[in-house]
Amino acid sequence: MRAIPPGSTIGVLGSGQLGRMMAIAARRMGYRVHTYSPAEETPTGQVADLEIAADYEDLEAIRLFAKGVDVVTFEFENVCTEAAAAAAEIVPVRPSGAALHITQQRAREKGFLADRGLPAAACAAVATVDELAVALGQIGVPAIVKTAVFGYDGKGQHRIDSIEDADRVWSLIGHQEAIVERVVDFSHELSVVAARGLDGAFVHFGAIENTHQNHILDLSIAPARVPADVADEAVRLARKVMEELDYVGVLCVEFFLTRDGRLLVNEIAPRPHNSGHFTFDACITSQFEQQVRAVCGLPLGSPAQMRPAAMVNLLGDLWADGEPDWSGALAIPEVKLHLYGKTAPRPRRKMGHLTALGETVEEAIEKALAARDLLV
């Protein structure tokens, strides 16, 4: 299949920080970028050549958008599959709408994993409060209830410690379809960010170690501090996910490593991922450039990591007492600042991140955390 060369236009459905960094990578390579989302003056729109503000459900607007680009991709999985199908009438859509359909809805995603023998925590899909109560009896408590759609950064997730909590939690999630998962006793949260090309070529950034605060990614460490066989198995499972989806582009598979040494797939993100942000500064080819290469049919770049790295998120909470002290954080020479262009800092809102490089992962972690502390 013919490559889409530099000078062409990439259309991005979604307009957040992932699209912003993808657009930066694309423009470095000579591509033009158009972005489409319901919002205006967005992180992606600030660096794109054209920003279109319209609803994803407006299929005629999607078709018109597609006529102005050479390929369409996503930076946000909560785009209706009808929009992907409408765009695909005009230009290639990568990854495919079929992959998006599976990975944007947790019940379908869990079914996909189970059908292909991929390891995951015990779970059940529920559509009523009565089904929720039955599922809790089968899965056991404590359990986590997650809405089937629109659940990221802990949104739509609630822990249940007794079956009597079913009615309360069902109200909290808005009486919508959900999944119930057994709480996993894990030692590590890991992720693998990888890319797959049109020709089936596969590259990856190794196992990444993650810690969360209030369900939001706080710190990513690369490479992960786990045994080599665990890291290799995580990569193997991520590759199997991508091959089973016939996926083109960048994808992240999140894992729990249980205390008895088993890897369980937690979630699949069909796009570049927060835990892969370190690649912008630490790798020969970032996850964002890999996305551009993959969806345009170009050979994938080397994912080699030049130095150990740690990434910390910057949430809107840091602005509570005024503008953070950027000079203080950047006084550490091996720290890199990335801000997303969001004008309104709100608690729990991702406003940017810091990446630190070091001779060891411990040194990188120390620098990243110290730099964030210096912001306030």
RAFEN-V616515 format. One record per helix or strand. SS is the DSSP state (helix for helix, strand for strand). FROM is the first residue (numbers start at 0). TO is the last residue. If there is no record, write none. Layout:
BEGIN
SS & FROM & TO
SS & FROM & TO
END
This chain:
BEGIN
strand & 8 & 12
helix & 16 & 27
strand & 31 & 36
strand & 49 & 52
helix & 58 & 66
strand & 70 & 73
helix & 80 & 87
strand & 91 & 92
helix & 96 & 102
helix & 105 & 114
strand & 119 & 119
strand & 122 & 125
helix & 128 & 138
strand & 142 & 146
strand & 156 & 159
helix & 162 & 171
strand & 177 & 181
strand & 185 & 195
strand & 201 & 212
strand & 215 & 221
helix & 227 & 244
strand & 248 & 257
strand & 262 & 268
helix & 273 & 275
helix & 278 & 281
strand & 282 & 282
helix & 286 & 294
strand & 304 & 304
strand & 307 & 314
helix & 315 & 318
helix & 325 & 329
strand & 334 & 338
strand & 349 & 357
helix & 360 & 373
END
